[in-house]
């Protein structure tokens, strides 16, 4: 279970520090759900400027069988970008990708 903090190129890397608290809260909630369902997960927070490469490298390293992408309160444009990212991840890793639409 990975939370990726994507750092826009115009911002310094310290920007990631402002996002860690929310990432930890979300991962903690996900971890509790996984524990209740007896699912083994390894929570991880990654800060990067290259979202696709970070997810792909992590998925391959952890021998993931599935990649699930999601983001709350997406605009239509963000939904299109998530679809594009899912295609890139599938091509790069060969791992199935699901896009969560809330």
TORTIFI-317783 format. One record per residue (C-alpha): residue number from 1; residue in one letter; x, y, z. Coordinates in nm, 2 decimals. Example, Ala and Ser with C-alpha at 12.3 -4.5 7.8 and 13.67 -1.06 7.14 Angstrom:
BEGIN
<pt><pos>1</pos><code>A</code><xx>1.23</xx><yy>-0.45</yy><zz>0.78</zz></pt>
<pt><pos>2</pos><code>S</code><xx>1.37</xx><yy>-0.11</yy><zz>0.71</zz></pt>
***
This chain:
BEGIN
<pt><pos>1</pos><code>X</code><xx>0.00</xx><yy>0.00</yy><zz>0.00</zz></pt>
<pt><pos>2</pos><code>X</code><xx>0.18</xx><yy>0.31</yy><zz>-0.12</zz></pt>
<pt><pos>3</pos><code>X</code><xx>0.09</xx><yy>0.68</yy><zz>-0.09</zz></pt>
<pt><pos>4</pos><code>X</code><xx>0.28</xx><yy>0.89</yy><zz>-0.35</zz></pt>
<pt><pos>5</pos><code>X</code><xx>0.33</xx><yy>1.25</yy><zz>-0.29</zz></pt>
<pt><pos>6</pos><code>X</code><xx>0.40</xx><yy>1.40</yy><zz>-0.63</zz></pt>
<pt><pos>7</pos><code>X</code><xx>0.61</xx><yy>1.72</yy><zz>-0.60</zz></pt>
<pt><pos>8</pos><code>X</code><xx>0.54</xx><yy>1.97</yy><zz>-0.88</zz></pt>
<pt><pos>9</pos><code>X</code><xx>0.86</xx><yy>2.08</yy><zz>-1.05</zz></pt>
<pt><pos>10</pos><code>X</code><xx>0.80</xx><yy>2.45</yy><zz>-0.95</zz></pt>
<pt><pos>11</pos><code>X</code><xx>0.80</xx><yy>2.35</yy><zz>-0.57</zz></pt>
<pt><pos>12</pos><code>X</code><xx>1.10</xx><yy>2.25</yy><zz>-0.35</zz></pt>
<pt><pos>13</pos><code>X</code><xx>1.12</xx><yy>1.90</yy><zz>-0.22</zz></pt>
<pt><pos>14</pos><code>X</code><xx>1.03</xx><yy>2.03</yy><zz>0.13</zz></pt>
<pt><pos>15</pos><code>X</code><xx>0.67</xx><yy>2.05</yy><zz>-0.01</zz></pt>
<pt><pos>16</pos><code>X</code><xx>0.64</xx><yy>1.68</yy><zz>0.06</zz></pt>
<pt><pos>17</pos><code>X</code><xx>0.68</xx><yy>1.74</yy><zz>0.43</zz></pt>
<pt><pos>18</pos><code>X</code><xx>0.35</xx><yy>1.93</yy><zz>0.43</zz></pt>
<pt><pos>19</pos><code>X</code><xx>0.17</xx><yy>1.63</yy><zz>0.29</zz></pt>
<pt><pos>20</pos><code>X</code><xx>0.30</xx><yy>1.35</yy><zz>0.51</zz></pt>
<pt><pos>21</pos><code>X</code><xx>0.05</xx><yy>1.39</yy><zz>0.79</zz></pt>
<pt><pos>22</pos><code>X</code><xx>-0.25</xx><yy>1.33</yy><zz>0.56</zz></pt>
<pt><pos>23</pos><code>X</code><xx>-0.07</xx><yy>1.05</yy><zz>0.39</zz></pt>
<pt><pos>24</pos><code>X</code><xx>-0.01</xx><yy>0.87</yy><zz>0.72</zz></pt>
<pt><pos>25</pos><code>X</code><xx>-0.37</xx><yy>0.91</yy><zz>0.82</zz></pt>
<pt><pos>26</pos><code>X</code><xx>-0.49</xx><yy>0.76</yy><zz>0.49</zz></pt>
<pt><pos>27</pos><code>X</code><xx>-0.24</xx><yy>0.47</yy><zz>0.51</zz></pt>
<pt><pos>28</pos><code>X</code><xx>-0.34</xx><yy>0.40</yy><zz>0.87</zz></pt>
<pt><pos>29</pos><code>X</code><xx>-0.71</xx><yy>0.37</yy><zz>0.77</zz></pt>
<pt><pos>30</pos><code>X</code><xx>-0.62</xx><yy>0.14</yy><zz>0.48</zz></pt>
<pt><pos>31</pos><code>X</code><xx>-0.40</xx><yy>-0.07</yy><zz>0.71</zz></pt>
<pt><pos>32</pos><code>X</code><xx>-0.68</xx><yy>-0.12</yy><zz>0.95</zz></pt>
<pt><pos>33</pos><code>X</code><xx>-0.91</xx><yy>-0.24</yy><zz>0.67</zz></pt>
<pt><pos>34</pos><code>X</code><xx>-0.64</xx><yy>-0.47</yy><zz>0.55</zz></pt>
<pt><pos>35</pos><code>X</code><xx>-0.58</xx><yy>-0.62</yy><zz>0.89</zz></pt>
<pt><pos>36</pos><code>X</code><xx>-0.96</xx><yy>-0.68</yy><zz>0.94</zz></pt>
<pt><pos>37</pos><code>X</code><xx>-0.96</xx><yy>-0.87</yy><zz>0.61</zz></pt>
<pt><pos>38</pos><code>X</code><xx>-0.64</xx><yy>-1.06</yy><zz>0.68</zz></pt>
<pt><pos>39</pos><code>X</code><xx>-0.46</xx><yy>-0.89</yy><zz>0.38</zz></pt>
<pt><pos>40</pos><code>X</code><xx>-0.09</xx><yy>-0.85</yy><zz>0.40</zz></pt>
<pt><pos>41</pos><code>X</code><xx>0.02</xx><yy>-0.50</yy><zz>0.31</zz></pt>
<pt><pos>42</pos><code>X</code><xx>0.34</xx><yy>-0.29</yy><zz>0.35</zz></pt>
<pt><pos>43</pos><code>X</code><xx>0.25</xx><yy>0.08</yy><zz>0.40</zz></pt>
<pt><pos>44</pos><code>X</code><xx>0.50</xx><yy>0.32</yy><zz>0.23</zz></pt>
<pt><pos>45</pos><code>X</code><xx>0.51</xx><yy>0.69</yy><zz>0.16</zz></pt>
<pt><pos>46</pos><code>X</code><xx>0.71</xx><yy>0.80</yy><zz>-0.15</zz></pt>
<pt><pos>47</pos><code>X</code><xx>0.79</xx><yy>1.16</yy><zz>-0.25</zz></pt>
<pt><pos>48</pos><code>X</code><xx>0.88</xx><yy>1.20</yy><zz>-0.62</zz></pt>
<pt><pos>49</pos><code>X</code><xx>0.86</xx><yy>1.43</yy><zz>-0.92</zz></pt>
<pt><pos>50</pos><code>X</code><xx>0.79</xx><yy>1.13</yy><zz>-1.15</zz></pt>
<pt><pos>51</pos><code>X</code><xx>0.47</xx><yy>0.95</yy><zz>-1.03</zz></pt>
<pt><pos>52</pos><code>X</code><xx>0.46</xx><yy>0.68</yy><zz>-1.29</zz></pt>
<pt><pos>53</pos><code>X</code><xx>0.82</xx><yy>0.57</yy><zz>-1.25</zz></pt>
<pt><pos>54</pos><code>X</code><xx>0.79</xx><yy>0.57</yy><zz>-0.87</zz></pt>
<pt><pos>55</pos><code>X</code><xx>0.48</xx><yy>0.35</yy><zz>-0.87</zz></pt>
<pt><pos>56</pos><code>X</code><xx>0.62</xx><yy>0.12</yy><zz>-1.14</zz></pt>
<pt><pos>57</pos><code>X</code><xx>0.95</xx><yy>0.07</yy><zz>-0.95</zz></pt>
<pt><pos>58</pos><code>X</code><xx>0.77</xx><yy>0.01</yy><zz>-0.62</zz></pt>
<pt><pos>59</pos><code>X</code><xx>0.52</xx><yy>-0.23</yy><zz>-0.77</zz></pt>
<pt><pos>60</pos><code>X</code><xx>0.80</xx><yy>-0.44</yy><zz>-0.93</zz></pt>
<pt><pos>61</pos><code>X</code><xx>1.02</xx><yy>-0.43</yy><zz>-0.62</zz></pt>
<pt><pos>62</pos><code>X</code><xx>0.74</xx><yy>-0.55</yy><zz>-0.40</zz></pt>
<pt><pos>63</pos><code>X</code><xx>0.62</xx><yy>-0.80</yy><zz>-0.66</zz></pt>
<pt><pos>64</pos><code>X</code><xx>0.28</xx><yy>-0.65</yy><zz>-0.66</zz></pt>
<pt><pos>65</pos><code>X</code><xx>0.00</xx><yy>-0.84</yy><zz>-0.83</zz></pt>
<pt><pos>66</pos><code>X</code><xx>-0.23</xx><yy>-0.54</yy><zz>-0.87</zz></pt>
<pt><pos>67</pos><code>X</code><xx>-0.20</xx><yy>-0.16</yy><zz>-0.88</zz></pt>
<pt><pos>68</pos><code>X</code><xx>-0.50</xx><yy>0.05</yy><zz>-0.76</zz></pt>
<pt><pos>69</pos><code>X</code><xx>-0.51</xx><yy>0.42</yy><zz>-0.84</zz></pt>
<pt><pos>70</pos><code>X</code><xx>-0.74</xx><yy>0.67</yy><zz>-0.69</zz></pt>
<pt><pos>71</pos><code>X</code><xx>-0.78</xx><yy>1.03</yy><zz>-0.58</zz></pt>
<pt><pos>72</pos><code>X</code><xx>-1.06</xx><yy>1.20</yy><zz>-0.40</zz></pt>
<pt><pos>73</pos><code>X</code><xx>-1.25</xx><yy>1.49</yy><zz>-0.55</zz></pt>
<pt><pos>74</pos><code>X</code><xx>-1.12</xx><yy>1.45</yy><zz>-0.91</zz></pt>
<pt><pos>75</pos><code>X</code><xx>-1.20</xx><yy>1.69</yy><zz>-1.18</zz></pt>
<pt><pos>76</pos><code>X</code><xx>-1.28</xx><yy>1.55</yy><zz>-1.53</zz></pt>
<pt><pos>77</pos><code>X</code><xx>-0.93</xx><yy>1.64</yy><zz>-1.64</zz></pt>
<pt><pos>78</pos><code>X</code><xx>-0.78</xx><yy>1.45</yy><zz>-1.35</zz></pt>
<pt><pos>79</pos><code>X</code><xx>-0.99</xx><yy>1.14</yy><zz>-1.43</zz></pt>
<pt><pos>80</pos><code>X</code><xx>-0.85</xx><yy>1.15</yy><zz>-1.79</zz></pt>
<pt><pos>81</pos><code>X</code><xx>-0.49</xx><yy>1.18</yy><zz>-1.65</zz></pt>
<pt><pos>82</pos><code>X</code><xx>-0.55</xx><yy>0.88</yy><zz>-1.42</zz></pt>
<pt><pos>83</pos><code>X</code><xx>-0.66</xx><yy>0.67</yy><zz>-1.71</zz></pt>
<pt><pos>84</pos><code>X</code><xx>-0.35</xx><yy>0.78</yy><zz>-1.90</zz></pt>
<pt><pos>85</pos><code>X</code><xx>-0.13</xx><yy>0.69</yy><zz>-1.60</zz></pt>
<pt><pos>86</pos><code>X</code><xx>-0.30</xx><yy>0.35</yy><zz>-1.57</zz></pt>
<pt><pos>87</pos><code>X</code><xx>-0.21</xx><yy>0.27</yy><zz>-1.93</zz></pt>
<pt><pos>88</pos><code>X</code><xx>0.15</xx><yy>0.38</yy><zz>-1.88</zz></pt>
<pt><pos>89</pos><code>X</code><xx>0.18</xx><yy>0.17</yy><zz>-1.57</zz></pt>
<pt><pos>90</pos><code>X</code><xx>0.04</xx><yy>-0.14</yy><zz>-1.73</zz></pt>
<pt><pos>91</pos><code>X</code><xx>0.28</xx><yy>-0.10</yy><zz>-2.03</zz></pt>
<pt><pos>92</pos><code>X</code><xx>0.58</xx><yy>-0.04</yy><zz>-1.80</zz></pt>
<pt><pos>93</pos><code>X</code><xx>0.51</xx><yy>-0.32</yy><zz>-1.55</zz></pt>
<pt><pos>94</pos><code>X</code><xx>0.28</xx><yy>-0.57</yy><zz>-1.70</zz></pt>
<pt><pos>95</pos><code>X</code><xx>0.07</xx><yy>-0.55</yy><zz>-1.38</zz></pt>
<pt><pos>96</pos><code>X</code><xx>-0.30</xx><yy>-0.51</yy><zz>-1.39</zz></pt>
<pt><pos>97</pos><code>X</code><xx>-0.42</xx><yy>-0.16</yy><zz>-1.29</zz></pt>
<pt><pos>98</pos><code>X</code><xx>-0.76</xx><yy>-0.05</yy><zz>-1.15</zz></pt>
<pt><pos>99</pos><code>X</code><xx>-0.87</xx><yy>0.31</yy><zz>-1.13</zz></pt>
<pt><pos>100</pos><code>X</code><xx>-1.10</xx><yy>0.39</yy><zz>-0.84</zz></pt>
<pt><pos>101</pos><code>X</code><xx>-1.37</xx><yy>0.64</yy><zz>-0.93</zz></pt>
<pt><pos>102</pos><code>X</code><xx>-1.54</xx><yy>0.79</yy><zz>-0.63</zz></pt>
***
